[in-house]
Amino acid sequence: MEKIDVLVVDDEPGIRSGVNRILSRHTVDYPFMDEGLGFNVIEASTGEEAIEIIDEKQPEIVLLDNKLPGIHGVDVLEYINMKQYNILVMMITSYASLDLAVKATNHGAYDFVPKPFTPQELKSSMENITKHLFLKKMTKSLNKEGKNVRFRFLSILSHELKAPLNAIEGYLTMMQEKQAGEHISEYMKMIERSLSRVKGMRSLIMDLLDLTKLESGKKNRELIEADIEKIAKTAIDTILPYAIQLDVKINLHAEQKVTMFADVEEIEIVFNNLISNAVKYNKMGGQVDCFITKSEKALQIRVKDTGIGLSEEEQSRLFDEFSRIKNEKTKNISGSGLGLSIVKKLVELYSGTIEVHSQPDIGSEFIVSLPLDFNQQ
């Protein structure tokens, strides 16, 4: 059985031994895995000791306390980021330092679990982080193992649909049996949660379909003289109901009759993702401006928002597959983590480029440049 190296950094011997005892006997097993994953636990009582172990062994997961003698846990986290080690960090923290743990997630921590935690809470958190680690490993292997692995990877993600379906079924059963009472008002939370899960599943399915078509090379492309402004308006009309809910205004700035030789469906996917993200990660009462300009050599699409913005570290991994920005501001925002990677692949089909400029709490701007003389083959 494959084992994952887990470094536990805590100055309390009882915490370290407890985590060791729990994880050394725990196995993570999913239906799509050939075999389960176990844990090899390594212990460190100080941040300095942890850094030495990290440099030497580079464990795949670090459980990191915030308050340590000597350098703090956040310092260790920053060191991992500075070295660009491929390590997932989960903060283990007391309730008194919860705010600090949230800040740590903004600096790259994958998650945090508050102390004191039960064995089941630790196991549940470890299952989530291990699943993420497993999927990241599979993503890296795709370039080596070809499209068969890609198909398996997508099958794995489809399996993820079972969890929200089970939740929806549970809520419907409770309503059918009238477990919460006789009045519809007593079930509104269940209805809202079910609708949220349906929305998440729909988003995941659509992104998977788009990605599958692109990766398989089986997407039928119909290149025509496309009206780019019209495509943008269609995308805005699709997203407008959600924008109204968030009180976000969408403005389109385009020259008259902007056209390009392109596939309408592909360009619409680009607009859908960029504009929907600009709305989704905006602030109440915010604004989204979409600019379309055309020069002799290229078509440029700019989508600018007044949203929560991104740090430099977050921007560096924004276009990675299944990469989602996790922090206090985004914890209630659902998404598949595939949208921007799909946009990038589509832009590259046109030999184009996509870049992002962003500042936390000020907003983001995505700039897509599509050459008019791209290779149509």
SULLIN-V86638 format. One record per residue. RES is the residue in one small letter. PSI is psi in whole degrees, -180 to 180 (none if undefined). D_FIRST is the distance of its C-alpha to the first C-alpha in Angstrom with 1 decimal. Layout:
{{RES | PSI | D_FIRST} {RES | PSI | D_FIRST}}
This chain:
{{m | 132 | 0.0} {e | 140 | 3.8} {k | 141 | 6.4} {i | 131 | 9.9} {d | 123 | 12.9} {v | 121 | 15.4} {l | 123 | 18.9} {v | 118 | 21.1} {v | 106 | 24.8} {d | 139 | 27.3} {d | -2 | 30.2} {e | 113 | 29.8} {p | -35 | 27.9} {g | -38 | 27.5} {i | -47 | 25.8} {r | -47 | 23.3} {s | -35 | 22.5} {g | -45 | 22.4} {v | -43 | 19.9} {n | -46 | 17.7} {r | -42 | 18.1} {i | -49 | 17.3} {l | -30 | 14.2} {s | -21 | 12.6} {r | 6 | 12.6} {h | 141 | 12.0} {t | 134 | 9.4} {v | 126 | 10.8} {d | 126 | 10.9} {y | 154 | 13.7} {p | -28 | 15.4} {f | 1 | 15.2} {m | 146 | 11.5} {d | -37 | 9.9} {e | 163 | 6.8} {g | 168 | 6.6} {l | 131 | 6.4} {g | -176 | 6.9} {f | 136 | 9.8} {n | 108 | 11.3} {v | 130 | 14.9} {i | 141 | 17.9} {e | 146 | 21.4} {a | 140 | 24.8} {s | -13 | 28.1} {t | 163 | 30.2} {g | -37 | 30.2} {e | -44 | 31.3} {e | -38 | 28.4} {a | -42 | 26.0} {i | -40 | 27.6} {e | -44 | 27.1} {i | -40 | 23.4} {i | -44 | 23.1} {d | -39 | 25.2} {e | -45 | 23.2} {k | -20 | 19.6} {q | 67 | 19.9} {p | 155 | 17.2} {e | -28 | 16.2} {i | 139 | 17.5} {v | 124 | 20.5} {l | 114 | 21.8} {l | 119 | 25.4} {d | 151 | 28.4} {n | -50 | 31.8} {k | 105 | 34.1} {l | 152 | 33.3} {p | 142 | 35.6} {g | -135 | 36.7} {i | 149 | 35.4} {h | 168 | 34.2} {g | -37 | 30.9} {v | -34 | 32.7} {d | -39 | 33.5} {v | -41 | 29.9} {l | -44 | 29.2} {e | -35 | 32.1} {y | -42 | 31.0} {i | -43 | 27.6} {n | -41 | 29.7} {m | -41 | 32.2} {k | -10 | 29.6} {q | 38 | 28.1} {y | 142 | 24.6} {n | 71 | 21.9} {i | 135 | 20.9} {l | 128 | 20.9} {v | 129 | 23.0} {m | 123 | 23.4} {m | 135 | 26.5} {i | 117 | 26.7} {t | 154 | 30.4} {s | 161 | 33.2} {y | -29 | 35.4} {a | -25 | 38.2} {s | 29 | 36.5} {l | -41 | 35.3} {d | -40 | 37.7} {l | -37 | 36.2} {a | -38 | 32.7} {v | -41 | 34.0} {k | -36 | 35.6} {a | -36 | 32.4} {t | -31 | 30.8} {n | -20 | 33.7} {h | 16 | 32.8} {g | -8 | 29.3} {a | 138 | 27.2} {y | -41 | 24.9} {d | 178 | 25.7} {f | 150 | 26.8} {v | 125 | 26.5} {p | 146 | 29.6} {k | 146 | 29.8} {p | 140 | 30.0} {f | 151 | 27.0} {t | 161 | 25.6} {p | -39 | 22.0} {q | -38 | 22.0} {e | -41 | 23.5} {l | -44 | 20.9} {k | -42 | 18.0} {s | -45 | 20.0} {s | -40 | 20.6} {m | -34 | 17.1} {e | -41 | 16.1} {n | -47 | 19.0} {i | -33 | 18.3} {t | -39 | 14.6} {k | -44 | 15.9} {h | -42 | 18.5} {l | -42 | 16.3} {f | -43 | 14.2} {l | -37 | 17.7} {k | -40 | 19.1} {k | -41 | 16.5} {m | -38 | 17.4} {t | -43 | 21.0} {k | -32 | 20.8} {s | -13 | 19.4} {l | -41 | 22.3} {n | -23 | 24.8} {k | -33 | 23.0} {e | -3 | 21.9} {g | -166 | 25.0} {k | -23 | 26.2} {n | -39 | 23.8} {v | -38 | 21.0} {r | -43 | 23.7} {f | -43 | 24.4} {r | -39 | 20.8} {f | -46 | 20.8} {l | -34 | 24.1} {s | -39 | 22.8} {i | -46 | 20.1} {l | -34 | 22.9} {s | -32 | 25.1} {h | -29 | 22.6} {e | -16 | 23.5} {l | -20 | 26.9} {k | -37 | 25.9} {a | -52 | 25.8} {p | -33 | 29.4} {l | -42 | 30.6} {n | -39 | 29.3} {a | -45 | 31.2} {i | -44 | 34.3} {e | -40 | 34.3} {g | -44 | 34.0} {y | -43 | 37.0} {l | -38 | 39.0} {t | -42 | 38.5} {m | -38 | 39.7} {m | -40 | 42.7} {q | -40 | 43.4} {e | 1 | 43.5} {k | 44 | 45.5} {q | -25 | 43.3} {a | -3 | 44.6} {g | -173 | 48.3} {e | -13 | 50.8} {h | 141 | 51.4} {i | -32 | 49.6} {s | -26 | 49.8} {e | -6 | 47.3} {y | 10 | 44.6} {m | -38 | 45.1} {k | -41 | 41.9} {m | -41 | 39.9} {i | -45 | 41.7} {e | -42 | 41.2} {r | -38 | 37.4} {s | -44 | 37.2} {l | -38 | 39.2} {s | -41 | 37.1} {r | -36 | 34.0} {v | -43 | 35.9} {k | -43 | 37.0} {g | -40 | 33.5} {m | -41 | 32.3} {r | -43 | 35.3} {s | -44 | 34.7} {l | -45 | 31.1} {i | -45 | 32.2} {m | -41 | 35.1} {d | -39 | 33.1} {l | -40 | 30.5} {l | -45 | 33.4} {d | -45 | 35.0} {l | -40 | 31.9} {t | -44 | 31.2} {k | -43 | 34.8} {l | -45 | 34.8} {e | -32 | 31.6} {s | -17 | 32.5} {g | 13 | 36.0} {k | 5 | 37.4} {k | 125 | 39.3} {n | 116 | 43.0} {r | 130 | 44.9} {e | 96 | 48.6} {l | 119 | 50.2} {i | 174 | 53.6} {e | 92 | 55.9} {a | 141 | 54.1} {d | 101 | 55.8} {i | -39 | 53.4} {e | -41 | 55.4} {k | -41 | 55.2} {i | -42 | 51.4} {a | -42 | 51.1} {k | -39 | 53.4} {t | -44 | 51.3} {a | -44 | 48.2} {i | -43 | 50.1} {d | -35 | 51.5} {t | -38 | 48.0} {i | -16 | 46.9} {l | -43 | 50.2} {p | -40 | 49.6} {y | -39 | 46.6} {a | -38 | 48.6} {i | -40 | 51.4} {q | -37 | 49.2} {l | 3 | 48.2} {d | 42 | 51.8} {v | 128 | 50.8} {k | 134 | 53.4} {i | 125 | 52.6} {n | 134 | 55.2} {l | 125 | 55.4} {h | 109 | 57.4} {a | 145 | 58.0} {e | 155 | 60.8} {q | 137 | 62.6} {k | 63 | 61.2} {v | 116 | 58.2} {t | 161 | 56.8} {m | 148 | 54.2} {f | 107 | 53.1} {a | 171 | 49.7} {d | 121 | 47.6} {v | -44 | 48.6} {e | -41 | 45.2} {e | -45 | 43.4} {i | -34 | 45.8} {e | -37 | 45.7} {i | -40 | 41.9} {v | -50 | 42.5} {f | -44 | 45.2} {n | -47 | 43.3} {n | -46 | 40.3} {l | -44 | 42.4} {i | -41 | 45.0} {s | -40 | 42.7} {n | -40 | 40.6} {a | -33 | 43.9} {v | -48 | 44.9} {k | -39 | 41.6} {y | 24 | 41.2} {n | -176 | 44.9} {k | 156 | 46.9} {m | 128 | 49.2} {g | 14 | 52.4} {g | -171 | 50.9} {q | 145 | 51.8} {v | 129 | 50.3} {d | 126 | 52.3} {c | 120 | 51.6} {f | 133 | 53.6} {i | 119 | 54.1} {t | 157 | 56.1} {k | 129 | 56.9} {s | -171 | 58.3} {e | -28 | 59.3} {k | -22 | 55.9} {a | 157 | 53.3} {l | 134 | 52.6} {q | 133 | 51.3} {i | 125 | 49.6} {r | 127 | 49.3} {v | 115 | 47.8} {k | 135 | 48.6} {d | 169 | 47.9} {t | 37 | 48.8} {g | -155 | 45.3} {i | -18 | 42.9} {g | 177 | 42.1} {l | 146 | 39.2} {s | 168 | 38.5} {e | -39 | 38.2} {e | -40 | 34.4} {e | -38 | 34.1} {q | -33 | 36.2} {s | -24 | 34.1} {r | 15 | 31.1} {l | -34 | 33.3} {f | 8 | 32.9} {d | 147 | 29.2} {e | 138 | 27.5} {f | 26 | 26.2} {s | 120 | 27.7} {r | 137 | 29.6} {i | 116 | 31.7} {k | 116 | 30.8} {n | -177 | 33.5} {e | -32 | 35.9} {k | -21 | 38.2} {t | 2 | 35.7} {k | -25 | 33.6} {n | 10 | 35.6} {i | 122 | 35.8} {s | 159 | 33.6} {g | 160 | 32.5} {s | -18 | 29.8} {g | 13 | 29.7} {l | -22 | 30.7} {g | -52 | 34.5} {l | -29 | 35.3} {s | -35 | 32.9} {i | -44 | 34.6} {v | -45 | 38.0} {k | -42 | 37.1} {k | -41 | 36.2} {l | -43 | 39.4} {v | -39 | 41.5} {e | -25 | 40.1} {l | -28 | 41.3} {y | 15 | 44.8} {s | 31 | 44.2} {g | -175 | 44.6} {t | 154 | 43.2} {i | 135 | 42.0} {e | 162 | 42.2} {v | 139 | 42.1} {h | 126 | 44.4} {s | 152 | 43.6} {q | 131 | 44.5} {p | 135 | 43.0} {d | 3 | 45.4} {i | -44 | 47.8} {g | 179 | 46.1} {s | 155 | 44.6} {e | 124 | 46.1} {f | 132 | 44.3} {i | 118 | 46.3} {v | 128 | 45.7} {s | 121 | 47.9} {l | 112 | 48.2} {p | 140 | 50.4} {l | -15 | 53.1} {d | 35 | 52.8} {f | 158 | 49.1} {n | 112 | 48.0} {q | -3 | 48.1} {q | none | 46.2}}
